[in-house]
């Protein structure tokens, strides 16, 4: 089997899984309980928070554990709306955001908020000068992903940060789900970023757990109320085993990170160079520093993406169309649409996504299979 769908989810590392199992077996106390077992769980929870904060180079009190990237994104957008509605009802998001951001914006629009979408260039990169034109006196939030989940574009978070220094009242949120371990922290967790979303299953951790970085001093309304966990901001019994496992996965992900980035870049560049030799292939990703090292998006002329996905599946090779969270819906290829790629061409798009565990022989085998499929499909047209 060759698994090239790591942007959808990554396999849990054996040591991370073992951490999850051991924590589940040994730490039976609820962290909110007053007895010794509860206190033991609380200590482990806070140790994980501290380690996570150290890895991200932030303060422990700026880390809030959630169920994943989708919850974190929802929390920031809707929490900002609830917190700052008296000051303004205008938000700006990029036109290439994840569905969890888009759907939140749709809900907020129905509730009376106004959403502006910042345009992107032909690489899928936000045009900062155009974003600046959208800022108004009643703007309360700007949200932009760090790395595009469909084609891998690295967004200009530092440039947006510089712009927003002149607008200190505006919340700045970054969806960093695809960025962790793929691009340097300094590229997306700047001093001006107020909130950042992460999801464990994107870096070899368990599913159903994530975190929100929340810069100290910023205000955000709670969405989940109840027992007052997570400093009273996010209620619900903590997923202790998931949190501990996520902390370990994050540490492993950020160990030798530059070597991992270099390895994935070599795989990406080799794949793109090989695919570029085929006349009927359209490449939506590039071998440049403007793109993350782990994503290659391309299309085969006149062949719908899902057809190619299933053709590879028959050879035990697993890729995807674009966003896994939207691939079973009709409204896919949002990034390509924002780039003004023609619909017929956009429907051919598939995504290959690597992890640091991916290998060159796997890419070579992928290309052997692709060559066979290319000849098969092009003969039909």
Secondary structure, 3 states (H helix, E strand, C coil): CEECECCCCCCCCHHHHHHHHHHHHHCCCCCCCCCHHHHHHHHHHHHHHHHHHHHHCCCHHHEEEECCHHHHHHHHHHHHHHHHCCCCCEEEEECCCCHHHHHHHHHHHHCCCEEEEECECCCCCECHHHHHHHCCCCEEEEEEECECCCCCEECCHHHHHHHHCCCCCCEEEEECCCCCCCCCHHHCCCCCCCEEEEEHHHCCCCCCCEEEEECCCCCCCCCCCCCCCCCCCCCCCCCHHHHHHHHHHHHHHCCCHHHHHHHHHHHHHHHHHHHCCCCCEEECCCCCCCECCCEEEEEECCCCHHHHHHHHHCCCEECECCCCCCCCCCCCCHHHHHCCCCHHHHCCEEEEECCCCCCHHHHHHHHHHHHHHHHHHHHCC
